[in-house]
Amino acid sequence: MALTPWNDDESRDSVVPYEGPRNQLGHPRRAAPPQPPPQQVNLPPPPATIDVGTLFKAIAENWRFIARVGFSIMLVVLTLTLLMRMNFKATGRLYLGELDNKSLGGGANGGLDLLGGASGEVASEIEIMRSHSLVRQAIASSGLNVVVRPAGWKPPRLYKWLAVGRDPHEIRGAAGELTASDAALAEGILEPQKLQLRFDSPTEYQVFSDGQAIGKGTIDRPLALPTATFTLHRGDRGLPAVGAEYDIEVSAVDATMAKALDDLAIT
């Protein structure tokens, strides 16, 4: 292989002079590193403004659809309301009387001072116990802790009650034939007791629990059972028919009294 001798004149002429940017010292300036492309920030669109005129125009154009939807919702609500079983809640005020004048006197007459001191605190506790005793007596006399219904009876649906002209007898259950008083659970029993009654005559009946006969009773006479005691009375529409069956549920007096004290205003 033949070697070509170096020619300084030719090499010098073949060099292309640098014509790019230079720094203050005359040296070629280095190119700046490539910059990453700018990131695009997606800003949320500005809130759309609602034109009242456009809104009314849309309603006017679709009023038939809106009316059909509103009528359908109203029809569904009305149907559900008519099919619901009626449920009433009664509230009242129970007046317990006034304090004895002797209890309001001073210690000179041997009474309790209600205005202050230890004796006043004792008197307040006595009056509270007296109030509870009166509430308990009212519950026993009124039969507030016992419910008597015809066998299988349920509160009527609203449309049926309206169909009979809002007859109050339709929502009374067995109150027209039977009422109960002086009901209480046996000692040691706290859960409500559900029993069944069957009348063999207008005044005599048998009591069943889970299909088993547990006792016999007579109208207006107290009946003591292993689980509960109560007295049945004739209703304002007469005595029950022979063969009539009823369900009776007796609750604890203390539980009913707690509810009564919450619901009734004691004065």
Secondary structure, DSSP 8 states (H G I E B T S, - for coil): -------HHHHHHHS----S-B-TTS-B-----------------------HHHHHHHHHHTHHHHHHHHHHHHHHHHHHHHHSB-------EE------TGGGS-GGGT---SSSHHHHHHHHHHHHHHHHHHHHHHHHHHTTTEEEEETT----BHHHHHHTTS-GGGGSTTTTTEEEEEEEE-TT--S-EEEEEEESSSSEEEEEETTEEEEEEETTSEEE-SSEEEEEEEBTTB---TT-EEEEEE--HHHHHHHHHHHSEE-
